[in-house]
Amino acid sequence: MLTNTERQFIDHWRDQKSGPRWKYYLLFTMAWSIVSFLVIFFLTKLFTPFWQTGGPNFIYILIIIALLIGFFATHFSYAINEKKYHKIIEREKRKMN
């Protein structure tokens, strides 16, 4: 028997992955990259002297790091959600048999 939380998760996840995977990755990579960039930017601004020693290209390094973090966060969240989805579906199939 599915709980309300599991039912909501299944509905939400089916809606999220209904389109092509590259659109999911593009959307969430951009979102996570923006969040990552803001966090890294403010932490380096507050706690390190990199802005004086890093030079004018330091911002490009932060953008690249934020894009990598955004991609990996998207990939891991997709993989974890897909695994959870299949685990719930398999459990329900076994209960029906």
Buried (B, 14 or more C-beta within 10 A) or exposed (E): EEEEEBEEBBEEBEEBBEEEEEEBBEEBBBEBBEBBBEEBBEEBEEEEEEEEEBEEEBEEBBBEBBBEBBBEBBBEBBEEBEEBBEEBEEEEEEEEE
